Amino acid sequence: MTSPTRTAPDDWSAWIGPDETLLWHGQPEPDTRVRLGHIVLALFGAPFLVVGLYVLWGGIQSVVTLPVTLSRLAMGLFLLGFSVPFVGAGAAMTFGPHLAARYAHRRVRYAVTNRAVYVGTRWWKPVLSAYPVQPDAAVSYEADGKTGTVAVQVGYERDADGDKVTKKVKLEGIADAVDVYHLLRRIQGNDP
């Protein structure tokens, strides 16, 4: 089976049930804005990246400096291995959220049927999730410049403390978010 992210956006028929009707489908708009959350995470990740690169450079110098001794080679290989998690974590925190938002339009697809909300993603591997739209589920809309986010309550789950928290699915960064919000309210029978 293929993922809806690998097929044409109009081809949801293989993924929705026989008693469902596709009412809307879309994808996030490309987001090139720098957000406060991205800046905060980048500021937290930058020291990891800088220290990791410094240790990496020290490892490279230990390996290539002449004369090559066994102890210097061992220390260089240790520093190279030790630096990898720091460089990886620092780069992920510094650049990851911005790149994920920028390229989500290539990797995320949304669909709304008369019964459910579908979210198809393809980052590491294709994943398709379906969330039934309950008549009493909370539906919210949040404007974000030219785009918006529609969130639908899909149930409850327990957090680390054992408290009951609301689980939501979000259709983020879509251009016609207001229309999708009203569509979901009509499916619930709450919007004329």
C-alpha positions as CSV (number, residue, x, y, z in Angstrom):
1,M,0.0,0.0,0.0
2,T,1.1,3.5,-0.6
3,S,0.6,6.5,1.6
4,P,-1.7,9.4,0.6
5,T,1.4,11.6,0.8
6,R,2.9,9.6,-2.1
7,T,-0.2,9.8,-4.3
8,A,-2.1,12.7,-5.8
9,P,-3.8,14.8,-3.1
10,D,-7.2,14.0,-4.8
11,D,-6.7,10.3,-4.4
12,W,-8.0,9.7,-0.9
13,S,-10.5,7.0,-2.1
14,A,-8.1,4.2,-1.1
15,W,-7.9,5.4,2.4
16,I,-11.4,6.4,3.4
17,G,-14.2,4.0,4.2
18,P,-16.9,3.0,1.7
19,D,-19.6,4.9,3.7
20,E,-17.4,8.1,3.9
21,T,-17.5,11.1,1.6
22,L,-14.4,13.3,1.1
23,L,-15.5,16.8,2.0
24,W,-12.1,18.6,2.1
25,H,-8.4,17.9,1.6
26,G,-5.3,20.1,1.8
27,Q,-1.9,20.6,3.1
28,P,0.0,23.2,5.2
29,E,1.2,26.3,3.4
30,P,5.0,26.8,3.3
31,D,6.0,28.6,6.5
32,T,9.2,30.6,6.3
33,R,8.5,32.9,9.3
34,V,10.9,32.7,12.3
35,R,8.8,32.1,15.4
36,L,9.5,32.8,19.0
37,G,9.5,29.1,19.9
38,H,12.0,28.4,17.2
39,I,14.3,31.2,18.5
40,V,14.1,29.9,22.1
41,L,14.9,26.4,21.1
42,A,17.7,27.6,18.8
43,L,19.2,29.6,21.7
44,F,19.1,26.5,23.9
45,G,20.6,24.2,21.2
46,A,23.3,26.6,20.0
47,P,25.7,25.8,22.9
48,F,25.3,22.1,22.3
49,L,26.2,22.7,18.6
50,V,29.2,24.9,19.3
51,V,30.6,22.6,22.0
52,G,30.0,19.6,19.8
53,L,31.8,21.2,16.8
54,Y,34.7,22.3,19.1
55,V,35.1,18.8,20.4
56,L,34.8,17.4,16.8
57,W,37.5,19.8,15.7
58,G,39.8,18.7,18.6
59,G,39.2,15.0,17.6
60,I,40.1,15.7,14.0
61,Q,43.3,17.5,15.0
62,S,44.3,14.6,17.3
63,V,43.9,12.1,14.5
64,V,45.7,14.1,11.8
65,T,48.5,15.7,13.8
66,L,51.9,14.1,13.1
67,P,53.5,12.1,14.6
68,V,50.6,9.8,15.0
69,T,50.7,7.9,18.3
70,L,48.4,5.2,19.6
71,S,47.3,7.4,22.5
72,R,46.7,10.5,20.3
73,L,44.7,8.3,17.8
74,A,42.6,6.8,20.6
75,M,41.9,10.2,22.1
76,G,41.0,11.6,18.7
77,L,38.6,8.7,17.9
78,F,37.1,9.1,21.4
79,L,36.5,12.8,20.9
80,L,35.0,12.2,17.4
81,G,32.6,9.7,18.8
82,F,31.8,11.9,21.9
83,S,31.0,14.9,19.7
84,V,28.4,13.3,17.5
85,P,25.5,13.4,19.9
86,F,26.2,17.0,20.8
87,V,26.5,18.1,17.2
88,G,23.3,16.1,16.3
89,A,21.2,17.4,19.2
90,G,22.5,21.0,18.8
91,A,21.8,21.0,15.0
92,A,18.3,19.5,15.6
93,M,17.4,22.0,18.2
94,T,18.9,25.0,16.3
95,F,17.6,24.3,12.8
96,G,15.0,21.4,13.1
97,P,11.8,23.3,14.0
98,H,12.3,25.9,11.3
99,L,13.1,23.4,8.6
100,A,10.1,21.2,9.6
101,A,7.7,24.1,9.4
102,R,9.3,25.2,6.1
103,Y,9.0,21.8,4.4
104,A,5.8,20.5,6.0
105,H,3.8,21.3,2.9
106,R,5.8,18.6,1.0
107,R,5.3,15.9,3.7
108,V,1.9,16.5,5.4
109,R,-1.6,16.0,3.9
110,Y,-5.0,16.5,5.6
111,A,-8.4,15.3,4.7
112,V,-11.9,15.7,6.3
113,T,-14.7,13.3,5.5
114,N,-18.3,13.2,6.8
115,R,-17.0,11.0,9.7
116,A,-13.3,11.6,10.4
117,V,-10.2,13.7,10.1
118,Y,-7.2,12.1,8.4
119,V,-3.6,13.2,8.8
120,G,-1.0,11.7,6.4
121,T,2.7,12.3,7.0
122,R,5.9,11.2,5.4
123,W,9.0,12.2,7.4
124,W,10.9,9.0,8.2
125,K,8.2,6.7,7.0
126,P,4.6,7.2,5.7
127,V,2.0,7.3,8.5
128,L,-1.7,7.8,8.1
129,S,-3.9,8.5,11.1
130,A,-7.7,8.7,11.2
131,Y,-9.6,10.5,14.0
132,P,-13.4,10.1,14.2
133,V,-15.2,13.4,14.6
134,Q,-17.5,13.1,17.7
135,P,-20.6,15.3,18.0
136,D,-19.5,16.6,21.4
137,A,-15.8,17.1,20.5
138,A,-14.3,20.6,21.0
139,V,-13.3,22.2,17.7
140,S,-11.2,25.4,17.8
141,Y,-9.7,27.8,15.3
142,E,-6.6,29.9,15.7
143,A,-5.6,32.5,13.1
144,D,-1.9,32.8,12.3
145,G,-1.3,35.5,9.7
146,K,-2.6,34.3,6.3
147,T,-3.1,30.8,7.5
148,G,-4.7,29.2,10.5
149,T,-4.9,26.1,12.6
150,V,-8.0,24.0,13.3
151,A,-7.8,21.7,16.3
152,V,-10.3,18.9,17.0
153,Q,-10.6,17.1,20.4
154,V,-10.2,13.3,19.7
155,G,-10.2,12.0,23.2
156,Y,-8.3,12.0,26.5
157,E,-5.0,10.5,27.7
158,R,-3.0,10.5,30.9
159,D,0.1,12.6,31.3
160,A,3.2,11.6,33.2
161,D,1.5,12.7,36.5
162,G,-1.5,10.5,35.8
163,D,-3.8,13.6,35.1
164,K,-6.4,13.3,32.4
165,V,-5.5,15.7,29.5
166,T,-7.3,16.5,26.3
167,K,-5.8,14.9,23.2
168,K,-6.2,17.0,20.0
169,V,-5.4,16.6,16.3
170,K,-4.3,19.8,14.6
171,L,-4.6,20.8,11.0
172,E,-1.8,23.4,11.1
173,G,-1.0,26.1,8.6
174,I,-3.9,25.7,6.2
175,A,-5.0,28.6,4.0
176,D,-8.8,27.9,4.3
177,A,-8.8,27.2,8.1
178,V,-12.0,29.1,8.7
179,D,-13.9,27.0,6.1
180,V,-12.6,23.8,7.6
181,Y,-13.6,25.0,11.1
182,H,-17.2,25.6,9.9
183,L,-17.2,22.3,8.0
184,L,-16.2,20.3,11.1
185,R,-18.9,22.2,13.1
186,R,-21.5,21.2,10.4
187,I,-20.4,17.6,10.6
188,Q,-21.1,17.7,14.3
189,G,-24.5,19.3,13.7
190,N,-23.5,22.5,15.5
191,D,-23.1,25.0,12.6
192,P,-26.0,25.7,10.2
